[in-house]
Amino acid sequence: MRLNVMITRQQDGTYVATSPTIPDCVTEGKTPKEALEKHRTRIPRYVAASSDCFPDSIYLHVLGGH
């Protein structure tokens, strides 16, 4: 499964990573890389809680925005 991740820069200069597939999974970082890494570590929690909804393999696909 490919999971799209959107990284956007906020007005305060921080970056936010979101996934349309998992709308409750939102992470913030000082850099796009930090926001993505936080997002990458948070995703398994959502997958574990909803294991029937997700396949065994998930690949992140980063979309625009920074």
N, CA, C, O and CB atoms as a CASP TS submission, in Angstrom:
PFRMAT TS
TARGET T0000
AUTHOR 0000-0000-0000
METHOD Language model
MODEL 1
PARENT N/A
ATOM      1  N   MET     1       0.852  -1.182   0.000  1.00  0.00           N
ATOM      2  CA  MET     1       0.000   0.000   0.000  1.00  0.00           C
ATOM      3  C   MET     1       0.892   1.238   0.000  1.00  0.00           C
ATOM      4  O   MET     1       1.858   1.313   0.759  1.00  0.00           O
ATOM      5  CB  MET     1      -0.966   0.002   1.229  1.00  0.00           C
ATOM      6  N   ARG     2       0.572   2.183  -0.834  1.00  0.00           N
ATOM      7  CA  ARG     2       1.275   3.459  -0.860  1.00  0.00           C
ATOM      8  C   ARG     2       0.452   4.459  -0.058  1.00  0.00           C
ATOM      9  O   ARG     2      -0.736   4.656  -0.316  1.00  0.00           O
ATOM     10  CB  ARG     2       1.507   3.959  -2.331  1.00  0.00           C
ATOM     11  N   LEU     3       1.091   5.078   0.904  1.00  0.00           N
ATOM     12  CA  LEU     3       0.430   6.059   1.760  1.00  0.00           C
ATOM     13  C   LEU     3       0.971   7.437   1.422  1.00  0.00           C
ATOM     14  O   LEU     3       2.154   7.708   1.628  1.00  0.00           O
ATOM     15  CB  LEU     3       0.641   5.732   3.269  1.00  0.00           C
ATOM     16  N   ASN     4       0.119   8.306   0.906  1.00  0.00           N
ATOM     17  CA  ASN     4       0.541   9.658   0.569  1.00  0.00           C
ATOM     18  C   ASN     4       0.708  10.489   1.828  1.00  0.00           C
ATOM     19  O   ASN     4      -0.104  10.418   2.751  1.00  0.00           O
ATOM     20  CB  ASN     4      -0.465  10.320  -0.375  1.00  0.00           C
ATOM     21  N   VAL     5       1.780  11.283   1.850  1.00  0.00           N
ATOM     22  CA  VAL     5       2.055  12.186   2.958  1.00  0.00           C
ATOM     23  C   VAL     5       2.249  13.574   2.373  1.00  0.00           C
ATOM     24  O   VAL     5       3.074  13.766   1.480  1.00  0.00           O
ATOM     25  CB  VAL     5       3.309  11.730   3.783  1.00  0.00           C
ATOM     26  N   MET     6       1.499  14.534   2.869  1.00  0.00           N
ATOM     27  CA  MET     6       1.595  15.918   2.414  1.00  0.00           C
ATOM     28  C   MET     6       2.349  16.711   3.472  1.00  0.00           C
ATOM     29  O   MET     6       1.982  16.695   4.647  1.00  0.00           O
ATOM     30  CB  MET     6       0.178  16.535   2.148  1.00  0.00           C
ATOM     31  N   ILE     7       3.401  17.401   3.055  1.00  0.00           N
ATOM     32  CA  ILE     7       4.171  18.236   3.969  1.00  0.00           C
ATOM     33  C   ILE     7       3.946  19.689   3.576  1.00  0.00           C
ATOM     34  O   ILE     7       4.172  20.080   2.431  1.00  0.00           O
ATOM     35  CB  ILE     7       5.697  17.867   3.939  1.00  0.00           C
ATOM     36  N   THR     8       3.498  20.477   4.540  1.00  0.00           N
ATOM     37  CA  THR     8       3.238  21.892   4.277  1.00  0.00           C
ATOM     38  C   THR     8       3.947  22.757   5.311  1.00  0.00           C
ATOM     39  O   THR     8       4.098  22.371   6.471  1.00  0.00           O
ATOM     40  CB  THR     8       1.720  22.180   4.284  1.00  0.00           C
ATOM     41  N   ARG     9       4.376  23.927   4.869  1.00  0.00           N
ATOM     42  CA  ARG     9       5.036  24.882   5.762  1.00  0.00           C
ATOM     43  C   ARG     9       3.967  25.785   6.371  1.00  0.00           C
ATOM     44  O   ARG     9       3.112  26.318   5.663  1.00  0.00           O
ATOM     45  CB  ARG     9       6.120  25.726   4.998  1.00  0.00           C
ATOM     46  N   GLN    10       4.024  25.948   7.667  1.00  0.00           N
ATOM     47  CA  GLN    10       3.074  26.780   8.382  1.00  0.00           C
ATOM     48  C   GLN    10       3.598  28.210   8.473  1.00  0.00           C
ATOM     49  O   GLN    10       4.777  28.452   8.217  1.00  0.00           O
ATOM     50  CB  GLN    10       2.802  26.210   9.785  1.00  0.00           C
ATOM     51  N   GLN    11       2.746  29.147   8.831  1.00  0.00           N
ATOM     52  CA  GLN    11       3.144  30.558   8.936  1.00  0.00           C
ATOM     53  C   GLN    11       4.230  30.795   9.980  1.00  0.00           C
ATOM     54  O   GLN    11       5.023  31.729   9.863  1.00  0.00           O
ATOM     55  CB  GLN    11       1.940  31.408   9.269  1.00  0.00           C
ATOM     56  N   ASP    12       4.258  29.938  11.006  1.00  0.00           N
ATOM     57  CA  ASP    12       5.270  30.105  12.050  1.00  0.00           C
ATOM     58  C   ASP    12       6.613  29.477  11.677  1.00  0.00           C
ATOM     59  O   ASP    12       7.546  29.501  12.479  1.00  0.00           O
ATOM     60  CB  ASP    12       4.773  29.502  13.347  1.00  0.00           C
ATOM     61  N   GLY    13       6.724  28.911  10.460  1.00  0.00           N
ATOM     62  CA  GLY    13       7.967  28.347   9.975  1.00  0.00           C
ATOM     63  C   GLY    13       8.137  26.863  10.230  1.00  0.00           C
ATOM     64  O   GLY    13       9.108  26.267   9.764  1.00  0.00           O
ATOM     65  N   THR    14       7.213  26.253  10.960  1.00  0.00           N
ATOM     66  CA  THR    14       7.285  24.813  11.182  1.00  0.00           C
ATOM     67  C   THR    14       6.666  24.081  10.000  1.00  0.00           C
ATOM     68  O   THR    14       6.007  24.691   9.158  1.00  0.00           O
ATOM     69  CB  THR    14       6.573  24.423  12.497  1.00  0.00           C
ATOM     70  N   TYR    15       6.879  22.776   9.942  1.00  0.00           N
ATOM     71  CA  TYR    15       6.339  21.947   8.869  1.00  0.00           C
ATOM     72  C   TYR    15       5.395  20.911   9.453  1.00  0.00           C
ATOM     73  O   TYR    15       5.644  20.356  10.523  1.00  0.00           O
ATOM     74  CB  TYR    15       7.472  21.263   8.074  1.00  0.00           C
ATOM     75  N   VAL    16       4.310  20.658   8.737  1.00  0.00           N
ATOM     76  CA  VAL    16       3.306  19.702   9.181  1.00  0.00           C
ATOM     77  C   VAL    16       3.171  18.600   8.135  1.00  0.00           C
ATOM     78  O   VAL    16       3.079  18.867   6.937  1.00  0.00           O
ATOM     79  CB  VAL    16       1.940  20.401   9.430  1.00  0.00           C
ATOM     80  N   ALA    17       3.161  17.354   8.614  1.00  0.00           N
ATOM     81  CA  ALA    17       2.961  16.197   7.741  1.00  0.00           C
ATOM     82  C   ALA    17       1.589  15.602   8.027  1.00  0.00           C
ATOM     83  O   ALA    17       1.244  15.354   9.183  1.00  0.00           O
ATOM     84  CB  ALA    17       4.086  15.130   7.947  1.00  0.00           C
ATOM     85  N   THR    18       0.808  15.372   6.979  1.00  0.00           N
ATOM     86  CA  THR    18      -0.521  14.774   7.103  1.00  0.00           C
ATOM     87  C   THR    18      -0.688  13.691   6.045  1.00  0.00           C
ATOM     88  O   THR    18      -0.002  13.684   5.023  1.00  0.00           O
ATOM     89  CB  THR    18      -1.632  15.852   6.965  1.00  0.00           C
ATOM     90  N   SER    19      -1.616  12.776   6.314  1.00  0.00           N
ATOM     91  CA  SER    19      -1.938  11.709   5.366  1.00  0.00           C
ATOM     92  C   SER    19      -3.444  11.667   5.165  1.00  0.00           C
ATOM     93  O   SER    19      -4.178  11.470   6.134  1.00  0.00           O
ATOM     94  CB  SER    19      -1.409  10.331   5.864  1.00  0.00           C
ATOM     95  N   PRO    20      -3.932  11.847   3.936  1.00  0.00           N
ATOM     96  CA  PRO    20      -5.366  11.777   3.698  1.00  0.00           C
ATOM     97  C   PRO    20      -5.977  10.438   4.117  1.00  0.00           C
ATOM     98  O   PRO    20      -7.137  10.391   4.528  1.00  0.00           O
ATOM     99  CB  PRO    20      -5.646  12.026   2.240  1.00  0.00           C
ATOM    100  N   THR    21      -5.210   9.357   4.018  1.00  0.00           N
ATOM    101  CA  THR    21      -5.703   8.027   4.379  1.00  0.00           C
ATOM    102  C   THR    21      -5.906   7.893   5.884  1.00  0.00           C
ATOM    103  O   THR    21      -6.790   7.165   6.336  1.00  0.00           O
ATOM    104  CB  THR    21      -4.734   6.954   3.889  1.00  0.00           C
ATOM    105  N   ILE    22      -5.077   8.605   6.660  1.00  0.00           N
ATOM    106  CA  ILE    22      -5.159   8.568   8.126  1.00  0.00           C
ATOM    107  C   ILE    22      -5.265  10.012   8.615  1.00  0.00           C
ATOM    108  O   ILE    22      -4.270  10.578   9.068  1.00  0.00           O
ATOM    109  CB  ILE    22      -3.904   7.833   8.765  1.00  0.00           C
ATOM    110  N   PRO    23      -6.444  10.615   8.533  1.00  0.00           N
ATOM    111  CA  PRO    23      -6.590  12.038   8.840  1.00  0.00           C
ATOM    112  C   PRO    23      -6.216  12.430  10.267  1.00  0.00           C
ATOM    113  O   PRO    23      -5.856  13.582  10.507  1.00  0.00           O
ATOM    114  CB  PRO    23      -7.989  12.445   8.586  1.00  0.00           C
ATOM    115  N   ASP    24      -6.291  11.511  11.208  1.00  0.00           N
ATOM    116  CA  ASP    24      -5.935  11.840  12.587  1.00  0.00           C
ATOM    117  C   ASP    24      -4.426  11.841  12.825  1.00  0.00           C
ATOM    118  O   ASP    24      -3.971  12.247  13.894  1.00  0.00           O
ATOM    119  CB  ASP    24      -6.593  10.864  13.531  1.00  0.00           C
ATOM    120  N   CYS    25      -3.658  11.396  11.854  1.00  0.00           N
ATOM    121  CA  CYS    25      -2.205  11.320  11.988  1.00  0.00           C
ATOM    122  C   CYS    25      -1.592  12.605  11.441  1.00  0.00           C
ATOM    123  O   CYS    25      -1.407  12.748  10.233  1.00  0.00           O
ATOM    124  CB  CYS    25      -1.636  10.070  11.245  1.00  0.00           C
ATOM    125  N   VAL    26      -1.282  13.526  12.330  1.00  0.00           N
ATOM    126  CA  VAL    26      -0.705  14.817  11.964  1.00  0.00           C
ATOM    127  C   VAL    26       0.535  15.019  12.831  1.00  0.00           C
ATOM    128  O   VAL    26       0.468  14.896  14.054  1.00  0.00           O
ATOM    129  CB  VAL    26      -1.742  15.996  12.152  1.00  0.00           C
ATOM    130  N   THR    27       1.662  15.329  12.200  1.00  0.00           N
ATOM    131  CA  THR    27       2.885  15.568  12.948  1.00  0.00           C
ATOM    132  C   THR    27       3.502  16.886  12.537  1.00  0.00           C
ATOM    133  O   THR    27       3.240  17.390  11.446  1.00  0.00           O
ATOM    134  CB  THR    27       3.877  14.429  12.742  1.00  0.00           C
ATOM    135  N   GLU    28       4.329  17.447  13.417  1.00  0.00           N
ATOM    136  CA  GLU    28       4.944  18.741  13.176  1.00  0.00           C
ATOM    137  C   GLU    28       6.435  18.642  13.450  1.00  0.00           C
ATOM    138  O   GLU    28       6.863  17.897  14.332  1.00  0.00           O
ATOM    139  CB  GLU    28       4.294  19.838  14.051  1.00  0.00           C
ATOM    140  N   GLY    29       7.226  19.395  12.692  1.00  0.00           N
ATOM    141  CA  GLY    29       8.666  19.426  12.907  1.00  0.00           C
ATOM    142  C   GLY    29       9.245  20.766  12.500  1.00  0.00           C
ATOM    143  O   GLY    29       8.594  21.567  11.830  1.00  0.00           O
ATOM    144  N   LYS    30      10.484  20.995  12.919  1.00  0.00           N
ATOM    145  CA  LYS    30      11.163  22.236  12.560  1.00  0.00           C
ATOM    146  C   LYS    30      11.608  22.228  11.105  1.00  0.00           C
ATOM    147  O   LYS    30      11.817  23.281  10.502  1.00  0.00           O
ATOM    148  CB  LYS    30      12.361  22.462  13.467  1.00  0.00           C
ATOM    149  N   THR    31      11.753  21.015  10.542  1.00  0.00           N
ATOM    150  CA  THR    31      12.146  20.853   9.139  1.00  0.00           C
ATOM    151  C   THR    31      11.192  19.848   8.488  1.00  0.00           C
ATOM    152  O   THR    31      10.518  19.097   9.193  1.00  0.00           O
ATOM    153  CB  THR    31      13.645  20.376   9.015  1.00  0.00           C
ATOM    154  N   PRO    32      11.127  19.824   7.161  1.00  0.00           N
ATOM    155  CA  PRO    32      10.293  18.816   6.498  1.00  0.00           C
ATOM    156  C   PRO    32      10.728  17.405   6.879  1.00  0.00           C
ATOM    157  O   PRO    32       9.887  16.528   7.082  1.00  0.00           O
ATOM    158  CB  PRO    32      10.353  18.990   4.974  1.00  0.00           C
ATOM    159  N   LYS    33      12.032  17.184   6.975  1.00  0.00           N
ATOM    160  CA  LYS    33      12.552  15.861   7.321  1.00  0.00           C
ATOM    161  C   LYS    33      12.095  15.440   8.723  1.00  0.00           C
ATOM    162  O   LYS    33      11.706  14.289   8.927  1.00  0.00           O
ATOM    163  CB  LYS    33      14.091  15.856   7.240  1.00  0.00           C
ATOM    164  N   GLU    34      12.138  16.358   9.682  1.00  0.00           N
ATOM    165  CA  GLU    34      11.706  16.041  11.042  1.00  0.00           C
ATOM    166  C   GLU    34      10.210  15.718  11.082  1.00  0.00           C
ATOM    167  O   GLU    34       9.799  14.770  11.752  1.00  0.00           O
ATOM    168  CB  GLU    34      12.021  17.212  11.988  1.00  0.00           C
ATOM    169  N   ALA    35       9.405  16.494  10.374  1.00  0.00           N
ATOM    170  CA  ALA    35       7.956  16.231  10.330  1.00  0.00           C
ATOM    171  C   ALA    35       7.684  14.857   9.717  1.00  0.00           C
ATOM    172  O   ALA    35       6.825  14.120  10.202  1.00  0.00           O
ATOM    173  CB  ALA    35       7.221  17.335   9.516  1.00  0.00           C
ATOM    174  N   LEU    36       8.414  14.510   8.655  1.00  0.00           N
ATOM    175  CA  LEU    36       8.232  13.217   8.002  1.00  0.00           C
ATOM    176  C   LEU    36       8.666  12.070   8.906  1.00  0.00           C
ATOM    177  O   LEU    36       7.973  11.056   8.994  1.00  0.00           O
ATOM    178  CB  LEU    36       9.012  13.172   6.693  1.00  0.00           C
ATOM    179  N   GLU    37       9.802  12.218   9.577  1.00  0.00           N
ATOM    180  CA  GLU    37      10.279  11.161  10.473  1.00  0.00           C
ATOM    181  C   GLU    37       9.297  10.927  11.624  1.00  0.00           C
ATOM    182  O   GLU    37       9.041   9.783  12.000  1.00  0.00           O
ATOM    183  CB  GLU    37      11.667  11.519  11.028  1.00  0.00           C
ATOM    184  N   LYS    38       8.758  11.993  12.174  1.00  0.00           N
ATOM    185  CA  LYS    38       7.759  11.849  13.234  1.00  0.00           C
ATOM    186  C   LYS    38       6.519  11.140  12.697  1.00  0.00           C
ATOM    187  O   LYS    38       5.931  10.298  13.375  1.00  0.00           O
ATOM    188  CB  LYS    38       7.379  13.230  13.818  1.00  0.00           C
ATOM    189  N   HIS    39       6.135  11.487  11.485  1.00  0.00           N
ATOM    190  CA  HIS    39       4.972  10.863  10.851  1.00  0.00           C
ATOM    191  C   HIS    39       5.226   9.372  10.640  1.00  0.00           C
ATOM    192  O   HIS    39       4.360   8.536  10.899  1.00  0.00           O
ATOM    193  CB  HIS    39       4.649  11.551   9.502  1.00  0.00           C
ATOM    194  N   ARG    40       6.417   9.060  10.170  1.00  0.00           N
ATOM    195  CA  ARG    40       6.799   7.676   9.899  1.00  0.00           C
ATOM    196  C   ARG    40       6.741   6.827  11.177  1.00  0.00           C
ATOM    197  O   ARG    40       6.364   5.656  11.118  1.00  0.00           O
ATOM    198  CB  ARG    40       8.211   7.624   9.290  1.00  0.00           C
ATOM    199  N   THR    41       7.104   7.392  12.309  1.00  0.00           N
ATOM    200  CA  THR    41       7.069   6.637  13.566  1.00  0.00           C
ATOM    201  C   THR    41       5.668   6.551  14.157  1.00  0.00           C
ATOM    202  O   THR    41       5.372   5.626  14.914  1.00  0.00           O
ATOM    203  CB  THR    41       8.005   7.269  14.575  1.00  0.00           C
ATOM    204  N   ARG    42       4.812   7.496  13.824  1.00  0.00           N
ATOM    205  CA  ARG    42       3.459   7.491  14.366  1.00  0.00           C
ATOM    206  C   ARG    42       2.516   6.554  13.603  1.00  0.00           C
ATOM    207  O   ARG    42       1.573   6.022  14.189  1.00  0.00           O
ATOM    208  CB  ARG    42       2.903   8.895  14.352  1.00  0.00           C
ATOM    209  N   ILE    43       2.752   6.351  12.328  1.00  0.00           N
ATOM    210  CA  ILE    43       1.870   5.531  11.494  1.00  0.00           C
ATOM    211  C   ILE    43       1.644   4.121  12.048  1.00  0.00           C
ATOM    212  O   ILE    43       0.504   3.658  12.045  1.00  0.00           O
ATOM    213  CB  ILE    43       2.441   5.432  10.103  1.00  0.00           C
ATOM    214  N   PRO    44       2.679   3.420  12.523  1.00  0.00           N
ATOM    215  CA  PRO    44       2.437   2.057  13.035  1.00  0.00           C
ATOM    216  C   PRO    44       1.403   1.981  14.162  1.00  0.00           C
ATOM    217  O   PRO    44       0.721   0.966  14.297  1.00  0.00           O
ATOM    218  CB  PRO    44       3.732   1.473  13.529  1.00  0.00           C
ATOM    219  N   ARG    45       1.276   3.024  14.961  1.00  0.00           N
ATOM    220  CA  ARG    45       0.248   3.046  16.015  1.00  0.00           C
ATOM    221  C   ARG    45      -1.154   2.969  15.421  1.00  0.00           C
ATOM    222  O   ARG    45      -2.014   2.238  15.913  1.00  0.00           O
ATOM    223  CB  ARG    45       0.383   4.317  16.870  1.00  0.00           C
ATOM    224  N   TYR    46      -1.367   3.728  14.366  1.00  0.00           N
ATOM    225  CA  TYR    46      -2.677   3.726  13.712  1.00  0.00           C
ATOM    226  C   TYR    46      -2.928   2.410  12.993  1.00  0.00           C
ATOM    227  O   TYR    46      -4.046   1.894  12.994  1.00  0.00           O
ATOM    228  CB  TYR    46      -2.785   4.889  12.725  1.00  0.00           C
ATOM    229  N   VAL    47      -1.885   1.873  12.380  1.00  0.00           N
ATOM    230  CA  VAL    47      -2.023   0.597  11.678  1.00  0.00           C
ATOM    231  C   VAL    47      -2.335  -0.516  12.679  1.00  0.00           C
ATOM    232  O   VAL    47      -3.198  -1.355  12.422  1.00  0.00           O
ATOM    233  CB  VAL    47      -0.734   0.266  10.879  1.00  0.00           C
ATOM    234  N   ALA    48      -1.643  -0.528  13.810  1.00  0.00           N
ATOM    235  CA  ALA    48      -1.871  -1.553  14.829  1.00  0.00           C
ATOM    236  C   ALA    48      -3.289  -1.477  15.384  1.00  0.00           C
ATOM    237  O   ALA    48      -3.907  -2.505  15.663  1.00  0.00           O
ATOM    238  CB  ALA    48      -0.857  -1.407  15.967  1.00  0.00           C
ATOM    239  N   ALA    49      -3.797  -0.280  15.540  1.00  0.00           N
ATOM    240  CA  ALA    49      -5.149  -0.104  16.075  1.00  0.00           C
ATOM    241  C   ALA    49      -6.218  -0.496  15.064  1.00  0.00           C
ATOM    242  O   ALA    49      -7.344  -0.817  15.443  1.00  0.00           O
ATOM    243  CB  ALA    49      -5.358   1.339  16.508  1.00  0.00           C
ATOM    244  N   SER    50      -5.871  -0.471  13.780  1.00  0.00           N
ATOM    245  CA  SER    50      -6.837  -0.770  12.717  1.00  0.00           C
ATOM    246  C   SER    50      -6.263  -1.811  11.765  1.00  0.00           C
ATOM    247  O   SER    50      -6.325  -1.629  10.549  1.00  0.00           O
ATOM    248  CB  SER    50      -7.218   0.515  11.943  1.00  0.00           C
ATOM    249  N   SER    51      -5.715  -2.880  12.285  1.00  0.00           N
ATOM    250  CA  SER    51      -4.993  -3.849  11.459  1.00  0.00           C
ATOM    251  C   SER    51      -5.845  -4.455  10.345  1.00  0.00           C
ATOM    252  O   SER    51      -5.297  -4.898   9.336  1.00  0.00           O
ATOM    253  CB  SER    51      -4.459  -4.950  12.328  1.00  0.00           C
ATOM    254  N   ASP    52      -7.157  -4.486  10.501  1.00  0.00           N
ATOM    255  CA  ASP    52      -8.018  -5.026   9.444  1.00  0.00           C
ATOM    256  C   ASP    52      -8.086  -4.099   8.237  1.00  0.00           C
ATOM    257  O   ASP    52      -8.434  -4.533   7.139  1.00  0.00           O
ATOM    258  CB  ASP    52      -9.421  -5.270   9.983  1.00  0.00           C
ATOM    259  N   CYS    53      -7.757  -2.830   8.435  1.00  0.00           N
ATOM    260  CA  CYS    53      -7.898  -1.832   7.374  1.00  0.00           C
ATOM    261  C   CYS    53      -6.633  -1.648   6.539  1.00  0.00           C
ATOM    262  O   CYS    53      -6.686  -1.043   5.468  1.00  0.00           O
ATOM    263  CB  CYS    53      -8.291  -0.513   7.973  1.00  0.00           C
ATOM    264  N   PHE    54      -5.504  -2.158   7.011  1.00  0.00           N
ATOM    265  CA  PHE    54      -4.237  -1.905   6.332  1.00  0.00           C
ATOM    266  C   PHE    54      -3.532  -3.212   5.988  1.00  0.00           C
ATOM    267  O   PHE    54      -3.624  -4.186   6.735  1.00  0.00           O
ATOM    268  CB  PHE    54      -3.331  -1.029   7.200  1.00  0.00           C
ATOM    269  N   PRO    55      -2.828  -3.232   4.856  1.00  0.00           N
ATOM    270  CA  PRO    55      -2.039  -4.405   4.497  1.00  0.00           C
ATOM    271  C   PRO    55      -0.755  -4.459   5.336  1.00  0.00           C
ATOM    272  O   PRO    55      -0.479  -3.547   6.115  1.00  0.00           O
ATOM    273  CB  PRO    55      -1.700  -4.389   2.986  1.00  0.00           C
ATOM    274  N   ASP    56       0.020  -5.526   5.170  1.00  0.00           N
ATOM    275  CA  ASP    56       1.257  -5.690   5.938  1.00  0.00           C
ATOM    276  C   ASP    56       2.328  -4.662   5.570  1.00  0.00           C
ATOM    277  O   ASP    56       3.118  -4.268   6.427  1.00  0.00           O
ATOM    278  CB  ASP    56       1.806  -7.085   5.728  1.00  0.00           C
ATOM    279  N   SER    57       2.366  -4.226   4.327  1.00  0.00           N
ATOM    280  CA  SER    57       3.402  -3.299   3.877  1.00  0.00           C
ATOM    281  C   SER    57       2.805  -1.946   3.531  1.00  0.00           C
ATOM    282  O   SER    57       1.798  -1.851   2.830  1.00  0.00           O
ATOM    283  CB  SER    57       4.146  -3.869   2.669  1.00  0.00           C
ATOM    284  N   ILE    58       3.444  -0.908   4.034  1.00  0.00           N
ATOM    285  CA  ILE    58       3.019   0.462   3.734  1.00  0.00           C
ATOM    286  C   ILE    58       4.246   1.242   3.286  1.00  0.00           C
ATOM    287  O   ILE    58       5.275   1.232   3.961  1.00  0.00           O
ATOM    288  CB  ILE    58       2.336   1.143   4.978  1.00  0.00           C
ATOM    289  N   TYR    59       4.136   1.919   2.145  1.00  0.00           N
ATOM    290  CA  TYR    59       5.199   2.739   1.615  1.00  0.00           C
ATOM    291  C   TYR    59       4.743   4.191   1.615  1.00  0.00           C
ATOM    292  O   TYR    59       3.639   4.502   1.167  1.00  0.00           O
ATOM    293  CB  TYR    59       5.600   2.279   0.196  1.00  0.00           C
ATOM    294  N   LEU    60       5.594   5.077   2.120  1.00  0.00           N
ATOM    295  CA  LEU    60       5.249   6.497   2.156  1.00  0.00           C
ATOM    296  C   LEU    60       5.601   7.148   0.833  1.00  0.00           C
ATOM    297  O   LEU    60       6.661   6.885   0.267  1.00  0.00           O
ATOM    298  CB  LEU    60       5.970   7.210   3.314  1.00  0.00           C
ATOM    299  N   HIS    61       4.720   7.992   0.345  1.00  0.00           N
ATOM    300  CA  HIS    61       4.920   8.751  -0.876  1.00  0.00           C
ATOM    301  C   HIS    61       4.717  10.211  -0.502  1.00  0.00           C
ATOM    302  O   HIS    61       3.594  10.631  -0.223  1.00  0.00           O
ATOM    303  CB  HIS    61       3.939   8.293  -2.033  1.00  0.00           C
ATOM    304  N   VAL    62       5.805  10.993  -0.494  1.00  0.00           N
ATOM    305  CA  VAL    62       5.752  12.379  -0.055  1.00  0.00           C
ATOM    306  C   VAL    62       5.284  13.262  -1.195  1.00  0.00           C
ATOM    307  O   VAL    62       5.807  13.191  -2.307  1.00  0.00           O
ATOM    308  CB  VAL    62       7.123  12.844   0.460  1.00  0.00           C
ATOM    309  N   LEU    63       4.290  14.096  -0.909  1.00  0.00           N
ATOM    310  CA  LEU    63       3.718  15.009  -1.886  1.00  0.00           C
ATOM    311  C   LEU    63       4.121  16.439  -1.575  1.00  0.00           C
ATOM    312  O   LEU    63       4.199  16.809  -0.404  1.00  0.00           O
ATOM    313  CB  LEU    63       2.195  14.881  -1.918  1.00  0.00           C
ATOM    314  N   GLY    64       4.375  17.239  -2.573  1.00  0.00           N
ATOM    315  CA  GLY    64       4.638  18.663  -2.600  1.00  0.00           C
ATOM    316  C   GLY    64       4.798  19.416  -1.314  1.00  0.00           C
ATOM    317  O   GLY    64       5.184  18.855  -0.288  1.00  0.00           O
ATOM    318  N   GLY    65       4.506  20.660  -1.372  1.00  0.00           N
ATOM    319  CA  GLY    65       4.267  21.521  -0.256  1.00  0.00           C
ATOM    320  C   GLY    65       5.391  22.191   0.468  1.00  0.00           C
ATOM    321  O   GLY    65       5.088  23.152   1.176  1.00  0.00           O
ATOM    322  N   HIS    66       6.641  21.829   0.396  1.00  0.00           N
ATOM    323  CA  HIS    66       7.626  22.550   1.187  1.00  0.00           C
ATOM    324  C   HIS    66       8.540  23.290   0.278  1.00  0.00           C
ATOM    325  O   HIS    66       9.455  23.971   0.741  1.00  0.00           O
ATOM    326  CB  HIS    66       8.416  21.616   2.088  1.00  0.00           C
TER
END
